[in-house]
Amino acid sequence: MFFSILLIAHIQAAVIPIILGIKSFNKFKHLSNNKFIPFGFIFLGLASIAEMIDHTQTSWIYVDHSSLFNWLFYSFLSLGLTCLSISVIKNKIFQTTNLYISFCSIISYLLFGKTIALFFQVIVSIFLIINWQRIFKDWVLILYPIFGIIFTTFFGTNLATSGDQFWHVLIGPSGTISVLAFFLILKRSGKKISKNSHENIHF
């Protein structure tokens, strides 16, 4: 029973972002680099798939280790967040900086290990929060640092220290809330822009 719940928690973390990515194609055209949005969601889904494959090597027991699929998990996660981040900015220097930091995260895992890679992941997340808050100014964005960073880190830390797999079940759904928040912000942003345009024409 517990394994079924654990499996569902991981599957939804992979399927939902990919579905949102597919739904995002040819949408959100009011954003300067909307072409990156679908790839952002799909990469996040691929990250969860890589994590599931990695778990098959450890009998679905969480083990804090480095492996090919664990590297793919962090790489896809970094690419996903970076694509979402640069999807809302026009400045080429900022775009290049975001991509460079993501590249550093991916390469540093291979060269120096997970700890350094996580440092660059934090920077990627900070850039995303700054870019999205500057463009959207939407309170829903607060769900990302709460569920995508604080809660997942809390659950992951408890899992690593206690070995209690209960915490493992909570990580995936917590991350999914962040993904849904991103999509909701994008949908709300289109309505806001349409409303502002209508008001400008009316007045």
C-alpha positions in Angstrom: 0.0 0.0 0.0 2.7 2.5 1.0 4.7 1.7 -2.2 1.6 2.4 -4.3 1.2 5.8 -2.7 4.9 6.5 -3.1 4.7 5.5 -6.8 1.7 7.7 -7.4 3.4 10.7 -5.7 6.3 10.4 -8.1 4.2 9.7 -11.2 2.1 12.8 -10.7 5.2 14.9 -10.2 6.3 13.7 -13.7 3.0 13.7 -15.6 1.5 17.0 -14.4 4.5 19.2 -15.5 4.6 17.5 -18.9 0.9 18.0 -19.4 1.2 21.7 -18.5 4.2 21.9 -20.9 2.1 20.5 -23.8 -0.8 22.8 -22.9 1.7 25.8 -23.0 2.7 25.3 -26.7 1.6 28.4 -28.7 0.2 30.1 -25.6 1.3 33.0 -23.5 2.3 35.0 -26.6 2.2 38.2 -24.5 5.5 37.1 -23.1 8.7 37.9 -24.9 10.2 34.4 -24.9 7.1 32.3 -24.5 8.8 29.5 -26.6 10.8 28.5 -23.6 7.8 28.0 -21.3 6.7 24.5 -22.6 10.3 23.3 -22.4 10.5 24.6 -18.8 7.6 22.5 -17.7 8.6 19.4 -19.7 12.2 19.5 -18.3 10.7 19.6 -14.8 8.7 16.5 -15.7 11.7 14.8 -17.1 13.6 15.5 -13.8 11.0 13.5 -12.0 11.2 10.7 -14.5 15.0 10.6 -14.0 14.4 10.5 -10.2 12.0 7.6 -10.5 14.6 5.6 -12.6 17.2 6.4 -10.0 15.0 5.0 -7.3 14.7 1.7 -9.1 18.4 1.3 -8.4 17.8 1.6 -4.6 14.6 -0.4 -4.4 12.7 2.9 -4.0 14.4 3.6 -0.7 15.8 7.1 -0.7 19.5 7.1 -0.6 21.5 10.4 -0.6 24.0 9.5 -3.4 25.5 10.5 -6.7 24.6 8.6 -9.8 23.9 9.2 -13.5 20.1 9.5 -13.1 20.5 11.6 -10.0 22.7 13.9 -12.1 20.0 13.9 -14.8 17.4 14.8 -12.1 19.3 17.9 -11.1 20.2 18.8 -14.7 16.6 18.7 -15.9 15.5 20.6 -12.8 18.1 23.3 -13.5 17.1 23.5 -17.2 13.4 23.6 -16.4 13.7 26.5 -13.9 16.1 28.3 -16.2 13.7 28.1 -19.2 10.9 29.4 -17.1 13.1 32.2 -15.8 14.3 33.4 -19.2 10.9 33.1 -20.8 9.9 36.5 -19.3 13.0 38.6 -19.9 14.2 40.3 -23.1 17.7 41.3 -22.0 20.2 39.1 -23.7 22.8 39.5 -21.0 20.4 38.4 -18.3 19.4 35.4 -20.5 23.0 34.4 -21.1 23.8 34.8 -17.4 20.9 32.5 -16.4 21.9 29.9 -19.0 25.6 30.1 -17.8 24.6 29.5 -14.2 22.4 26.5 -15.2 25.4 25.1 -17.2 27.6 25.6 -14.1 25.1 23.6 -12.0 25.1 20.8 -14.5 28.9 20.6 -15.0 29.8 21.1 -11.3 27.8 18.0 -10.3 30.1 15.9 -12.5 33.3 17.7 -11.5 32.8 18.5 -7.8 29.7 16.7 -6.6 26.1 17.5 -5.6 26.9 20.2 -3.0 28.4 22.7 -5.4 25.6 21.9 -8.0 23.0 22.7 -5.3 24.7 26.1 -4.7 24.2 27.0 -8.4 20.6 25.6 -8.2 19.9 28.1 -5.5 21.1 30.9 -7.7 18.9 29.7 -10.5 15.9 29.7 -8.2 16.7 33.2 -7.0 17.0 34.5 -10.6 13.6 32.9 -11.4 11.9 34.5 -8.4 13.4 38.0 -9.2 12.5 37.8 -12.9 8.9 36.6 -12.4 8.2 38.9 -9.5 9.5 41.9 -11.5 7.3 41.0 -14.5 4.1 39.5 -13.0 4.0 41.0 -9.5 1.7 38.2 -8.5 1.3 37.0 -4.9 0.9 33.4 -6.1 4.6 33.3 -6.7 5.2 33.0 -3.0 4.0 29.4 -3.3 7.2 28.5 -5.2 9.8 29.3 -2.4 7.4 27.9 0.2 6.6 24.6 -1.4 9.3 24.3 -4.0 12.2 25.2 -1.8 11.4 25.4 1.9 9.1 22.5 2.2 10.9 20.2 -0.2 14.2 20.9 1.6 12.5 20.3 5.0 11.0 17.0 3.8 14.3 16.0 2.1 16.4 16.8 5.2 14.1 14.8 7.5 14.1 11.9 5.0 17.9 11.9 4.9 18.4 12.1 8.6 15.6 9.8 9.8 15.3 7.4 6.9 11.5 7.5 7.4 10.1 7.1 3.9 6.9 9.0 5.0 8.8 12.2 4.1 9.6 10.8 0.7 5.9 10.8 -0.2 5.5 14.5 0.5 8.4 15.8 -1.7 6.7 15.2 -5.1 3.3 16.8 -4.3 5.1 19.7 -2.7 7.0 20.3 -5.9 3.9 19.9 -8.0 2.2 22.7 -6.1 5.1 25.0 -7.3 4.6 23.9 -10.9 0.9 24.5 -10.7 1.6 27.9 -9.2 3.8 28.8 -12.2 1.1 27.8 -14.7 -1.6 29.8 -12.7 0.6 32.9 -12.8 1.1 32.6 -16.5 -2.7 32.3 -17.1 -3.4 35.2 -14.7 -0.8 37.3 -16.5 -2.6 37.0 -19.8 -5.9 38.1 -18.3 -4.2 41.1 -16.6 -2.6 42.3 -19.8 -5.9 41.9 -21.7 -7.7 43.8 -19.1 -5.1 46.6 -19.0 -5.2 46.8 -22.8 -9.0 47.1 -22.8 -8.9 49.8 -20.1 -6.4 51.8 -22.1 -8.6 51.6 -25.2 -11.7 52.5 -23.2 -10.2 55.5 -21.6 
